[in-house]
Amino acid sequence: MQTGYQCGMLWGSSLAVGTESFRRYGNSGQAIVSAIEGTQHIMESFVNRTGSADCCDVTGCDFKSKFSIVKYMITGKFLSCFRLAGKWAPEAIQSARDGLSREQSGLPEKPSSCASKVIRNMGASDEEIIMVSGFAGGLGLSGNGCGALGAAVWYRTLKMAREQDKPKSLMSNPLTRKMLENFYAATGYEMLCHEITGKRFNTVDEHTEFINNGGCEKLINALAQP
């Protein structure tokens, strides 16, 4: 939503990883863990190529500023994003395969993802719940822009696309704007996962324990409001 945090290519790639994880492992703890680890692999690959996971760093554009957007367009910098997508795609696919194929041992009894929990509360299907599970902890437990928010925005937009012949744009839609307002109210206008939670999650176990003990419950409930 034009806030400049993780590149949209990463969110989209994480959804693809989650989809493939569901196809391989079904609605299971294995699928959640593999989606998170697959997301970690693609993030590492992306940062190795670009130097940063964040849109604002990769593009040099402040998408909240109309002047900055115009400058970004007329200078042709937007073309660099298309070139990046083409060059990075093969690396992203291989990184995703590596992450998804990694043998898992000592899995948490019931792995949790904050992103999965929020859209479960919104009525998502089992496949959709696994699709977003890699968003956990700020995308692959990175501690960056909130993964629960990313999942809620994606699912709300998906529902609008299904229910409306001509859905309103994401930024002008009052439902998504209200969701963002609820998010800011719950977090004190903080966007970064590690600032919201006061933690950096090193493992899926740590994230699972935090969520199962009520971590981010107020935020998750705020995002899931109809």
N, C-alpha and C positions, 0 to 999 in steps of 0.2 A: 504493500500500500504506500509506495513512494517514500518510505522512511529511510532507505539507504543501507539497510542491514544486509543479511545474506543474499547473494545473487539469486535471482529467480531460476537460473539454470540449476542451482543446487536444490532448491525446493522441488522442482520438477523431477530431477534425477532421483531424489529421495523417494518421491511417490512411485516412480517406476521400480525402484528397488523393493519397496514395500509390496507392490503388486506381484512381482516375481517371487518374493518370499512367501506370500500367501499361496501362490500356485504350487510351490515346492512343498510347503510344510503345513498348509491349511491354517485353521484358526487355533494356533498353538503358541506356547511360550517360545518354542524354537523359532517360529516365524517372527516374533517381536524382536528377539535377540539378534537374529540374522539381519533384519531390516536396520536395526541400529548400527550394527557393525559394518554392514554394507554402506550405510550413509557415511560412517567415519572414513571408510576407504575412498569414497568419491570426493569427500571434502579435502582429504590429504592430497589427492591427485590435482584438484582444482587449485588449491593454494600453492602447490609446487609450480604450477604453470603461471599463475597470475600474481602471486605474492600476497593475496588477501582473499578472504571469503566474502567481503562486503561490496555491495554494488557501488557505494559512494567512492570507494578506493579504486575499483576496477574501471569505472566510467569517468571519474573526476567530475561528476554532475550531482548537483543538489536538486532532486526531483520535486522538492517542495517549492522551488523558485522557478517562476515562469521564465525569467531571464536566463537562468542557467540551462533550462531545457532547450530554449531557442538556440543558445550558443552551442549546446551539445549537438543539435540537429544540423545547423547551418555549417558547422566546421567539419561535418562528416564523421564525427567520432562514433556515432551510432553504428556505423559500418563495422567498427572494430568488434562490437559484440557479436555480430553475425559471423565474422571471421573466427572469433574465439570459439563460438559454438561448434563450428565445423572442425576446427583443429582439436578441440578437447573431446569431442564425442567418442572417438575410438578409445581414448584413455579412460573416459568415464565408464564405458561398457566393460572394459577389462577390469577396472577397479571394482565395479559392482560385482562382477563374477567372482573375483577373488574373495570379497567380503562375504558373499552369500554361500560360497563353497567351503568356507572355513569350518573345520570340525568343531562342534560345540561340546564342552564338557563342564560339569558342575554348574548347570543352569539354575537360576533362582527357581523356587518351586512354582511361583506364578509371577513371571516378569511383568512389570508395569511400564507404561509410557503415559506421560501427562497428556500428550497429544491424542493418544487413543482414547483416554478416559473422557476427554472433553467432548469428542464427537460421538462416543458411545452414549453420553448423556443427551446428545442432540438427536439420537435416533438412527445413527449410521448402521450400515450392514457390517457383518463380520469382515468381509473383504476390505471395506473402506476403513475400518478400525485398524487393520493390519497395515494398510497402505500408508497411513500417516505415522506409524509407530516410530519410524526413524527420525521424526522431528523432535523426539524426546530431548529434554535438557538443552534446548537452544540449537537443535539440529545435530544429531550424532553426539549428544552430551558435550557439545563444545562450549556451552555457557553463553552463547551469543543471543541474538534476537529470539524472543520467546517462541518456542515450538508449539505450545498450546494455542497461542494466538494465531499462528500460521495455519494450524489445522482447522480452527474454528472459522477463519475467513474462507479457506478453501471449501469447507463443507457447506457453509452458508451460500457461497456463490454457486456451487454445484446444484444445490436444491433450487435456487432461483432459475438456473438454466433449464432445469427439468420441468419446472412448473409454469414458466412464462414463455410465450412465443417470442417476445422481444425483451429479454431481461435488461434492466438498467445497468449502466456501467458500474464497476466495482466502487469507484471513488464517489459517485453521485448517489449511490443507493442508500437510503436512510437506515436500512437494517444493518449494513456493514459499518456505517458511520457510528450508529448507536453501539455496536459491539466494541468498536475502538474506544469510545467514550467510557464504556463499562470497564474495559481493560485498564485504561489510565486511572480511573477512580480506584480500582482494586490494587494498583501497583504504585500509586503516587507518582504517576507519569514516568515510571522507569520501564525500559524496554528490554534490557539485557537479563537473561535468565540467571546468571550468577549474582547479579545485583538484587533481583527479586527474591531469590531463594536464600541468598547469603552463603551459597555452596557452589563448589565445582565438583561435578560427579565424575569419578574416575572409572567407574564400572556400572554395568546395568544393575548389579546388586544394590549399589549405593542409591541409585535413582529409584529403584523399586521400593526400598525401605523408606525413603523419603515420602513417596507418593502414598504408600500403604499406611503410613503414620499420619496422614492428613495434610501433608505438605501441598501447598498451592490449592487447597480445597476451595477457599473463598474465591480465588481467581477462576478456577475451573467452573464453578457454579455461575459466576458472573458472565463468563463467555458463553455458557450453554443456554442462557436465558433466551426465550423465543422473541 
